[in-house]
Amino acid sequence: MDESSAQQKAKIENRHQAFIERQNHCPLCGTQLEIRVESYLEDYTLREEAHCPDCDVLARVKDHKMH
């Protein structure tokens, strides 16, 4: 692997790590979020809720369609 592709791989890994941090930690205080998943089988949907236990803030709610 040449230096350019090694640098590119490191850059991608850094962006991935930053994304994981944003998804799993509170944007206000940085505490790890508690994530709850609920299934709604009647319309094949999963609801994801991310809650900060320190701030008592609902940080994210997403509905995901199951295929």
Backbone hydrogen bonds, N-H to C=O, Kabsch-Sander energy under -0.5 kcal/mol:
donor,donor_aa,acceptor,acceptor_aa,energy
6,A,2,D,-2.0
7,Q,3,E,-2.4
8,Q,4,S,-2.2
9,K,5,S,-2.3
10,A,6,A,-2.1
11,K,7,Q,-2.3
12,I,8,Q,-2.2
13,E,9,K,-2.4
14,N,10,A,-2.2
15,R,11,K,-2.2
16,H,12,I,-2.5
17,Q,13,E,-2.4
18,A,14,N,-2.2
19,F,15,R,-2.2
20,I,16,H,-2.4
21,E,17,Q,-2.2
22,R,18,A,-2.2
23,Q,19,F,-2.2
24,N,20,I,-1.9
25,H,21,E,-1.3
26,C,31,T,-3.0
30,G,26,C,-1.4
33,L,24,N,-2.8
34,E,51,H,-3.2
35,I,33,L,-0.6
36,R,34,E,-0.5
36,R,49,E,-2.9
38,E,47,R,-2.6
40,Y,45,T,-3.3
41,L,39,S,-0.6
43,D,40,Y,-1.0
44,Y,41,L,-0.6
45,T,40,Y,-2.2
46,L,64,H,-2.9
47,R,38,E,-3.1
48,E,46,L,-0.5
48,E,62,K,-3.4
49,E,36,R,-2.8
49,E,47,R,-0.5
50,A,60,R,-2.9
51,H,34,E,-2.8
51,H,49,E,-0.5
52,C,57,V,-2.7
56,D,52,C,-1.7
57,V,52,C,-0.7
59,A,50,A,-1.9
59,A,57,V,-1.0
60,R,50,A,-1.6
62,K,48,E,-2.6
64,H,46,L,-3.4
66,M,44,Y,-3.3
